[in-house]
Amino acid sequence: MSASLLTITSTTRVIASIARRAPARPLALVARWQHQERGRRAFSASSSASLNVADMSSRDLASLKVNRDRLMNDIHTTSEWGKGEAWGSGKTEIGMSRLSLSDSDKQARDWFRNVTESLGCKVTVDAMGNQFAVRPGLDNDAPPTYVGSHLDTQPTGGRYDGILGVTAGVEMLKVLNDNWVETAYPVGVVNWTNEEGARFPASMVASGVWAESIPIEKAHNLRSVIPPGDTATMRSELERIGYLGNVPASYKATPMAAHFELHIEQGPILEAENRRIGIVQGVQSYKWFTLTVRGRDSHTGATSFQHRADSLLTASKMILASHRIASRHGALASTGIIKALPGSTNTVPGLVEFSLDIRAPLDETVETVEAECRSTFDKIIAGETGESTEGVNDACTSSSRSCSIEWRTDFVSPATHFHDECISCVTHAAKDLCGGGETQGKNVGAWGKLMTSGAGHDSVYANKRCPASMIFIPCRDGVSHNPAEYSSPDACADGANVLLGAVLRYDRLRAERGY
């Protein structure tokens, strides 16, 4: 056999060997892959045959698809840790109660670390317990493009809020490995700590520390409110479960080139309008307060209405008034926590604490609602009559029987406007998936909608330090923070495909501009 024939035969055997090992590729990529340079990849866990995102067309990018069943398996596997209330008879019709830094949260964190390391990522943990898994690219001197969300849940939550975003990020890594895709820059997935703010009462607190918007000492000293009377702090629980990382919790120590987040809508609009994708342009403004109303404990049978300083009745009128005020301004006012003391059936409560959550698309509207609530609540305390105050403490005007009120501001999140380039990447990825269409008002074709998120997300703080955007998918009846929270497998796959496409388009954009 001649030397040239021997070389051809050997080369053919190598190519055949690679073909046997290679996963099935999207048809649009096959021809391009055959002409791709087979140099050694920076991502050593993958084959030496690679697809460079910088060289891929939009059609190539659209050909890459997530594995729907694999994604759903990850969602339901991780939901075995911290199962909550059942809402149906199916084995996955069970809600979640995976509070931040609990034992079940540790199990989910361990899963995240193990699966991303098995995919060739380097995983780091910062001083707030945030987990960062990074898959190398061709140029690893630049910050990664991240996908992020959270694995903690509400005490009576579902298995899609946050969990979908993290598992879709993991699925993105699997798709890139399956297809030997080489990104121009690193890509990563982040699991943010205590996004819900359920156990430690400050929502998005760990991403807030990362953005240097919340002092780490304040975050570490937050005390657990579930169960009542718990003395644990965030720092003590991070230490207990082994996730107090040695990397500073700061965007300076862990920089991001961009942050994309997939999430269920948590509202009814997409489902009601039969739309597959929400392209999120920003997040509305909101403020959290704790109000303390002080009256006087007294016997329910021996104290007439005229001689009571009833803190619970007074607080109830305040809550009703807050709803009326918010409605007038197109805003929202909600109370999720009420604590009445001393907590006896035959004692008029002398002290009540209640939460007040005010939200609106504009910061100015939130400020207006707050100001009107403060003024109206003072009138309620004074026993003034009127539509919103009638019947409260009308005869309790003496200093010995009147109530008092104290306000404490717990959390402030100004309105957030996401980055145009990130929104554009999401929009193009969604159009490639769903079939194009023109934008008319807030509607994109027959499948999409431009939206403002009513809920806060970690992308709010990420957006302070890097470009960010979000993707919404419909959830049944708009229900969230509820065991029956549900999004269909097809909807989850839609969102994950848009997430994958948006990240790759952003990576290609970075390659074009060189940073």
C-alpha positions as CSV (number, residue, x, y, z in Angstrom):
1,M,0.0,0.0,0.0
2,S,1.4,3.4,-1.0
3,A,2.1,6.0,1.7
4,S,-0.6,8.3,0.2
5,L,-3.2,5.6,0.3
6,L,-2.2,4.7,3.8
7,T,-2.7,8.3,4.8
8,I,-6.1,8.5,3.2
9,T,-7.2,5.3,4.8
10,S,-5.9,6.4,8.3
11,T,-7.7,9.7,7.9
12,T,-10.9,7.9,6.9
13,R,-10.7,5.7,9.9
14,V,-10.3,8.7,12.2
15,I,-13.3,10.5,10.6
16,A,-15.4,7.3,10.9
17,S,-14.4,7.0,14.5
18,I,-15.4,10.6,15.2
19,A,-18.7,10.0,13.4
20,R,-19.5,7.0,15.5
21,R,-18.9,9.0,18.7
22,A,-20.7,12.1,17.6
23,P,-24.3,12.8,18.6
24,A,-26.9,13.4,16.0
25,R,-26.4,17.0,14.7
26,P,-29.0,19.4,13.5
27,L,-29.1,19.1,9.7
28,A,-28.4,22.8,9.2
29,L,-25.1,22.3,10.9
30,V,-23.8,19.2,9.2
31,A,-22.3,20.8,6.1
32,R,-20.7,23.6,8.2
33,W,-19.3,21.0,10.7
34,Q,-17.7,19.1,7.8
35,H,-15.7,22.1,6.9
36,Q,-14.9,23.2,10.4
37,E,-11.3,23.2,11.5
38,R,-10.6,20.3,13.9
39,G,-8.1,22.1,16.1
40,R,-7.8,21.4,19.8
41,R,-10.7,23.1,21.8
42,A,-10.2,25.2,24.8
43,F,-13.0,23.2,26.3
44,S,-11.1,20.0,27.0
45,A,-14.1,17.8,27.9
46,S,-15.4,17.9,24.3
47,S,-14.3,16.4,21.1
48,S,-11.6,17.9,19.1
49,A,-14.2,18.6,16.3
50,S,-16.0,21.8,17.1
51,L,-18.5,24.4,15.9
52,N,-17.5,28.0,16.6
53,V,-20.4,30.2,17.4
54,A,-18.7,33.2,15.7
55,D,-18.8,31.3,12.4
56,M,-22.4,30.1,12.7
57,S,-25.3,31.7,10.8
58,S,-28.6,32.5,12.4
59,R,-30.0,29.4,10.8
60,D,-27.3,27.3,12.4
61,L,-28.0,28.8,15.8
62,A,-31.8,28.1,15.3
63,S,-31.0,24.5,14.5
64,L,-29.7,23.8,18.0
65,K,-32.5,22.6,20.2
66,V,-32.8,21.6,23.8
67,N,-33.9,18.1,24.8
68,R,-37.3,18.6,26.3
69,D,-37.6,15.3,28.1
70,R,-34.1,15.7,29.6
71,L,-35.0,19.2,30.8
72,M,-38.2,18.0,32.5
73,N,-36.3,15.2,34.1
74,D,-33.9,17.6,35.7
75,I,-36.8,19.8,36.9
76,H,-38.5,16.9,38.5
77,T,-35.3,15.2,39.8
78,T,-34.3,18.4,41.6
79,S,-37.8,18.7,43.0
80,E,-37.4,15.5,45.0
81,W,-35.4,17.7,47.5
82,G,-37.8,19.8,49.5
83,K,-41.2,18.4,48.4
84,G,-44.2,20.3,49.7
85,E,-48.0,19.9,49.4
86,A,-49.6,17.6,46.8
87,W,-52.1,19.3,44.6
88,G,-53.0,16.3,42.4
89,S,-52.6,12.5,42.2
90,G,-49.6,12.5,39.7
91,K,-46.1,11.8,41.0
92,T,-45.0,15.3,39.8
93,E,-48.2,17.0,41.1
94,I,-46.4,18.0,44.3
95,G,-45.4,21.5,45.3
96,M,-42.1,22.6,46.9
97,S,-41.0,23.8,50.3
98,R,-37.2,24.2,49.7
99,L,-36.3,27.2,51.9
100,S,-33.0,28.8,51.3
101,L,-30.0,27.2,53.1
102,S,-32.1,24.3,54.4
103,D,-30.9,20.7,54.2
104,S,-33.0,20.3,51.0
105,D,-31.4,23.4,49.5
106,K,-28.0,21.9,50.2
107,Q,-29.0,18.8,48.3
108,A,-30.1,20.9,45.3
109,R,-26.9,22.8,45.5
110,D,-24.8,19.6,45.6
111,W,-26.7,18.4,42.5
112,F,-25.9,21.7,40.7
113,R,-22.2,21.5,41.5
114,N,-21.9,17.8,40.5
115,V,-23.7,18.0,37.2
116,T,-22.0,21.2,36.0
117,E,-18.6,19.8,37.0
118,S,-19.4,16.6,35.1
119,L,-20.0,18.8,32.1
120,G,-16.5,20.3,32.3
121,C,-17.4,23.5,34.2
122,K,-15.3,25.2,36.9
123,V,-17.6,25.9,39.9
124,T,-16.9,28.6,42.4
125,V,-18.9,29.7,45.5
126,D,-18.9,33.2,46.9
127,A,-19.4,34.5,50.4
128,M,-23.2,34.6,49.9
129,G,-23.3,31.0,48.7
130,N,-24.0,32.0,45.1
131,Q,-22.8,29.2,42.8
132,F,-21.1,30.1,39.5
133,A,-20.5,27.3,37.0
134,V,-18.4,28.4,34.0
135,R,-17.8,26.6,30.7
136,P,-14.6,27.9,29.0
137,G,-14.7,29.5,25.6
138,L,-12.0,30.4,23.1
139,D,-11.0,33.6,24.9
140,N,-11.1,33.0,28.6
141,D,-9.6,36.4,29.6
142,A,-13.1,38.0,29.2
143,P,-16.0,37.6,31.6
144,P,-18.6,34.9,30.9
145,T,-22.1,35.4,29.6
146,Y,-24.3,34.0,32.3
147,V,-27.7,32.3,32.6
148,G,-29.0,32.7,36.1
149,S,-31.9,32.1,38.5
150,H,-32.5,30.3,41.9
151,L,-33.2,26.9,43.4
152,D,-34.8,28.1,46.7
153,T,-38.6,28.2,46.8
154,Q,-41.5,29.6,48.9
155,P,-42.7,27.5,51.8
156,T,-45.8,26.6,49.8
157,G,-44.3,27.0,46.3
158,G,-44.1,25.1,43.1
159,R,-41.5,23.4,41.0
160,Y,-41.0,26.0,38.2
161,D,-40.4,29.3,39.9
162,G,-36.6,29.7,39.7
163,I,-36.0,26.0,39.2
164,L,-36.8,26.2,35.5
165,G,-34.2,29.0,35.0
166,V,-31.4,27.0,36.6
167,T,-32.2,23.7,35.0
168,A,-32.6,25.4,31.6
169,G,-29.1,26.8,32.1
170,V,-27.8,23.3,32.8
171,E,-29.6,22.0,29.7
172,M,-27.9,24.8,27.7
173,L,-24.5,23.4,28.8
174,K,-25.6,19.9,27.8
175,V,-26.7,21.0,24.3
176,L,-23.4,22.8,23.8
177,N,-21.5,19.7,24.7
178,D,-23.7,17.4,22.7
179,N,-23.0,19.4,19.6
180,W,-19.3,20.3,20.3
181,V,-20.1,24.0,20.2
182,E,-17.2,26.3,20.9
183,T,-18.3,29.7,22.2
184,A,-16.1,32.8,21.6
185,Y,-16.2,33.6,25.3
186,P,-17.0,31.6,28.4
187,V,-20.7,30.9,29.2
188,G,-21.9,30.2,32.7
189,V,-24.8,29.3,35.0
190,V,-25.4,30.9,38.4
191,N,-27.6,29.7,41.2
192,W,-28.4,32.8,43.3
193,T,-29.0,32.4,47.1
194,N,-32.3,33.3,48.8
195,E,-33.9,35.0,45.8
196,E,-37.4,34.4,47.3
197,G,-36.7,36.2,50.6
198,A,-39.0,33.7,52.3
199,R,-36.8,32.3,55.0
200,F,-34.5,35.3,55.3
201,P,-36.7,38.4,54.7
202,A,-34.9,40.3,51.9
203,S,-35.7,39.2,48.4
204,M,-32.9,38.9,45.8
205,V,-30.5,39.6,48.7
206,A,-27.5,37.6,47.4
207,S,-27.6,39.1,43.9
208,G,-27.9,42.4,45.7
209,V,-24.7,41.8,47.7
210,W,-23.0,40.7,44.4
211,A,-24.0,44.0,42.9
212,E,-22.7,45.8,46.0
213,S,-26.2,47.3,46.5
214,I,-26.7,45.5,49.8
215,P,-23.9,45.4,52.5
216,I,-22.8,41.8,53.1
217,E,-22.9,42.4,56.9
218,K,-26.6,43.2,56.7
219,A,-27.2,40.1,54.6
220,H,-25.2,37.8,56.8
221,N,-27.1,39.0,59.9
222,L,-30.5,38.4,58.5
223,R,-32.4,36.1,60.8
224,S,-34.6,33.2,59.7
225,V,-38.3,33.9,60.1
226,I,-39.3,30.3,59.2
227,P,-40.0,28.6,61.5
228,P,-41.1,31.4,63.9
229,G,-38.5,31.9,66.7
230,D,-35.6,30.5,64.7
231,T,-32.3,32.1,65.7
232,A,-30.3,31.1,62.6
233,T,-28.7,33.8,60.5
234,M,-27.8,33.6,56.8
235,R,-24.1,33.4,57.8
236,S,-24.6,30.6,60.3
237,E,-26.7,28.6,57.9
238,L,-24.2,29.1,55.0
239,E,-21.5,27.7,57.4
240,R,-23.7,24.9,58.5
241,I,-24.4,23.5,55.0
242,G,-20.9,24.2,53.8
243,Y,-21.7,26.9,51.3
244,L,-19.9,30.0,52.8
245,G,-17.6,30.4,49.9
246,N,-14.2,32.0,50.0
247,V,-14.7,34.2,46.9
248,P,-15.8,37.7,47.7
249,A,-19.5,38.3,47.0
250,S,-19.0,41.1,44.4
251,Y,-19.3,41.7,40.7
252,K,-15.6,42.8,40.8
253,A,-14.6,39.3,41.9
254,T,-17.0,37.5,39.7
255,P,-17.7,39.8,36.7
256,M,-20.4,39.1,34.1
257,A,-20.5,40.1,30.5
258,A,-24.3,39.7,30.5
259,H,-27.1,37.9,32.5
260,F,-30.1,36.1,30.9
261,E,-32.9,34.6,32.9
262,L,-35.7,32.3,32.0
263,H,-38.8,32.4,34.3
264,I,-42.4,31.5,34.4
265,E,-44.6,34.6,34.0
266,Q,-46.2,34.3,37.4
267,G,-49.2,36.1,36.0
268,P,-52.1,35.3,33.6
269,I,-51.4,37.4,30.5
270,L,-49.5,35.0,28.2
271,E,-51.9,32.1,28.8
272,A,-55.0,34.3,28.4
273,E,-53.7,35.7,25.1
274,N,-52.4,32.3,23.9
275,R,-48.8,33.6,23.5
276,R,-45.7,31.4,23.9
277,I,-43.0,33.8,24.9
278,G,-42.8,37.0,26.9
279,I,-39.9,39.3,26.0
280,V,-39.3,41.1,29.3
281,Q,-38.2,44.8,28.9
282,G,-37.9,45.6,32.6
283,V,-39.2,45.0,36.1
284,Q,-41.6,47.3,38.0
285,S,-40.8,49.3,41.0
286,Y,-41.6,48.1,44.5
287,K,-41.2,48.8,48.2
288,W,-41.6,46.6,51.3
289,F,-42.5,48.0,54.7
290,T,-43.2,46.6,58.1
291,L,-45.8,48.6,60.0
292,T,-46.3,48.4,63.8
293,V,-49.6,49.5,65.3
294,R,-49.6,49.8,69.1
295,G,-52.9,49.9,71.0
296,R,-53.7,48.5,74.4
297,D,-54.4,44.9,75.5
298,S,-57.8,44.6,77.1
299,H,-60.5,42.1,77.9
300,T,-62.9,41.3,75.1
301,G,-65.9,40.8,77.3
302,A,-65.3,43.7,79.8
303,T,-64.1,46.4,77.4
304,S,-66.7,48.2,75.3
305,F,-65.9,49.3,71.7
306,Q,-65.8,52.9,73.0
307,H,-63.0,52.1,75.4
308,R,-60.8,50.0,73.2
309,A,-57.5,50.8,71.5
310,D,-57.8,47.9,69.1
311,S,-54.6,47.5,67.1
312,L,-55.9,44.7,64.9
313,L,-59.1,46.6,63.9
314,T,-57.0,49.7,63.2
315,A,-54.5,47.7,61.1
316,S,-57.4,46.0,59.2
317,K,-58.7,49.4,58.1
318,M,-55.2,50.4,57.0
319,I,-54.9,47.4,54.8
320,L,-58.3,48.1,53.2
321,A,-57.3,51.7,52.7
322,S,-54.0,50.7,51.0
323,H,-55.9,48.6,48.5
324,R,-58.2,51.5,47.7
325,I,-55.3,54.0,47.3
326,A,-53.3,51.6,45.1
327,S,-56.4,50.9,42.9
328,R,-56.8,54.7,42.2
329,H,-53.3,54.9,40.9
330,G,-53.1,51.7,38.9
331,A,-50.7,50.2,41.4
332,L,-50.8,47.2,43.7
333,A,-50.7,47.0,47.5
334,S,-50.5,43.7,49.4
335,T,-50.2,42.4,52.9
336,G,-48.7,38.9,53.3
337,I,-47.7,38.9,57.0
338,I,-49.8,39.8,60.0
339,K,-48.7,39.2,63.6
340,A,-51.2,40.1,66.4
341,L,-50.2,40.0,70.1
342,P,-50.7,38.7,72.7
343,G,-52.6,36.1,70.6
344,S,-55.4,35.3,73.0
345,T,-59.0,34.7,72.0
346,N,-60.4,36.8,74.8
347,T,-57.8,39.7,74.6
348,V,-58.1,42.7,72.3
349,P,-54.7,42.8,70.5
350,G,-52.5,45.6,71.8
351,L,-49.8,45.2,69.1
352,V,-50.0,44.3,65.5
353,E,-47.2,44.1,62.9
354,F,-48.1,43.7,59.2
355,S,-46.2,43.9,56.0
356,L,-47.1,46.2,53.1
357,D,-45.8,45.6,49.6
358,I,-46.4,48.5,47.1
359,R,-45.7,47.9,43.4
360,A,-46.2,49.9,40.2
361,P,-44.4,50.3,36.8
362,L,-43.0,53.7,37.8
363,D,-41.0,54.8,40.8
364,E,-43.1,57.9,41.0
365,T,-46.3,56.0,41.4
366,V,-44.9,53.9,44.2
367,E,-43.9,57.1,46.0
368,T,-47.3,58.6,45.5
369,V,-49.1,55.5,46.9
370,E,-46.7,55.4,49.9
371,A,-47.3,59.1,50.7
372,E,-51.1,58.7,50.5
373,C,-51.0,55.6,52.7
374,R,-48.9,57.4,55.3
375,S,-51.4,60.3,55.3
376,T,-54.5,58.1,55.4
377,F,-53.1,55.8,58.1
378,D,-52.5,58.9,60.3
379,K,-56.1,59.8,59.9
380,I,-57.2,56.3,60.8
381,I,-55.1,56.6,64.0
382,A,-56.7,59.9,64.8
383,G,-60.2,58.4,64.4
384,E,-61.2,60.7,61.6
385,T,-64.3,59.6,59.7
386,G,-64.5,59.2,56.0
387,E,-64.9,56.5,53.3
388,S,-61.7,54.7,54.3
389,T,-61.7,55.4,58.1
390,E,-65.3,55.3,59.2
391,G,-65.9,53.2,62.3
392,V,-62.4,52.9,63.6
393,N,-61.6,54.3,67.0
394,D,-64.4,56.9,66.6
395,A,-64.7,57.3,70.4
396,C,-61.2,56.4,71.3
397,T,-59.5,59.8,71.0
398,S,-58.0,60.2,74.4
399,S,-54.3,59.7,74.7
400,S,-54.8,56.7,77.0
401,R,-56.9,54.8,74.4
402,S,-55.6,55.9,71.0
403,C,-53.3,53.7,68.8
404,S,-49.9,54.7,67.3
405,I,-48.2,53.6,64.2
406,E,-44.5,53.1,63.2
407,W,-43.1,52.5,59.7
408,R,-40.0,50.6,58.8
409,T,-38.7,50.4,55.2
410,D,-37.5,46.9,54.6
411,F,-36.7,46.8,50.9
412,V,-36.6,49.2,48.0
413,S,-36.3,48.1,44.3
414,P,-36.5,50.9,41.8
415,A,-38.0,50.2,38.3
416,T,-35.5,48.3,36.1
417,H,-35.1,48.7,32.4
418,F,-33.2,45.9,30.7
419,H,-30.5,46.2,28.1
420,D,-31.5,46.8,24.4
421,E,-28.8,44.4,23.0
422,C,-29.9,41.6,25.3
423,I,-33.6,42.2,24.5
424,S,-32.7,42.1,20.8
425,C,-31.0,38.7,21.2
426,V,-34.0,37.3,23.0
427,T,-36.3,38.7,20.4
428,H,-34.4,37.2,17.5
429,A,-34.1,33.9,19.2
430,A,-37.8,33.9,19.8
431,K,-38.7,34.8,16.3
432,D,-36.5,32.0,14.9
433,L,-38.3,29.6,17.2
434,C,-41.9,30.8,16.8
435,G,-41.9,32.0,13.2
436,G,-41.2,35.7,13.0
437,G,-43.9,38.4,12.9
438,E,-44.1,42.1,13.2
439,T,-44.2,44.0,16.5
440,Q,-47.5,46.0,16.9
441,G,-47.7,47.8,20.3
442,K,-46.8,45.2,22.9
443,N,-47.6,42.2,20.6
444,V,-45.0,40.4,18.6
445,G,-46.6,38.4,15.9
446,A,-49.2,36.0,17.1
447,W,-46.9,34.3,19.6
448,G,-45.1,36.9,21.7
449,K,-45.5,39.9,23.9
450,L,-43.3,42.7,25.2
451,M,-43.7,42.7,29.0
452,T,-42.8,44.4,32.3
453,S,-42.3,41.9,35.1
454,G,-44.5,42.5,38.1
455,A,-42.3,40.4,40.3
456,G,-38.7,41.0,41.3
457,H,-35.9,38.8,40.0
458,D,-32.2,38.4,40.4
459,S,-31.8,40.0,37.0
460,V,-32.8,43.3,38.6
461,Y,-29.5,43.4,40.5
462,A,-27.5,41.8,37.7
463,N,-28.7,44.6,35.4
464,K,-27.0,47.1,37.7
465,R,-23.6,45.7,36.8
466,C,-24.0,44.1,33.4
467,P,-26.4,44.0,30.5
468,A,-29.4,41.7,31.3
469,S,-32.8,40.6,30.1
470,M,-35.4,38.0,30.8
471,I,-37.7,35.5,29.0
472,F,-41.2,34.6,30.3
473,I,-43.3,31.5,29.5
474,P,-47.0,31.0,30.4
475,C,-48.0,29.3,33.6
476,R,-51.4,27.8,34.1
477,D,-54.0,30.2,35.4
478,G,-51.2,32.6,36.1
479,V,-50.6,30.8,39.4
480,S,-47.3,31.0,41.2
481,H,-46.0,30.8,44.8
482,N,-48.5,28.0,45.1
483,P,-48.0,24.2,45.0
484,A,-50.2,24.0,41.9
485,E,-47.8,26.2,39.9
486,Y,-47.4,24.6,36.5
487,S,-46.0,25.2,33.0
488,S,-46.3,22.5,30.3
489,P,-43.2,20.6,29.0
490,D,-43.6,22.3,25.6
491,A,-43.7,25.7,27.3
492,C,-40.6,24.9,29.3
493,A,-38.8,23.8,26.1
494,D,-39.9,26.9,24.3
495,G,-38.4,29.1,26.9
496,A,-35.2,27.0,27.2
497,N,-34.7,27.2,23.4
498,V,-35.1,30.9,23.4
499,L,-32.6,31.1,26.3
500,L,-30.1,29.0,24.4
501,G,-30.5,31.0,21.2
502,A,-30.2,34.4,23.0
503,V,-27.0,33.4,24.8
504,L,-25.4,32.2,21.6
505,R,-26.5,35.3,19.7
506,Y,-25.0,37.4,22.4
507,D,-21.7,35.4,22.3
508,R,-21.6,36.0,18.5
509,L,-22.2,39.7,19.0
510,R,-19.3,39.8,21.5
511,A,-17.1,38.0,18.9
512,E,-18.0,40.6,16.3
513,R,-17.1,43.5,18.5
514,G,-14.1,41.8,20.1
515,Y,-15.1,42.0,23.8
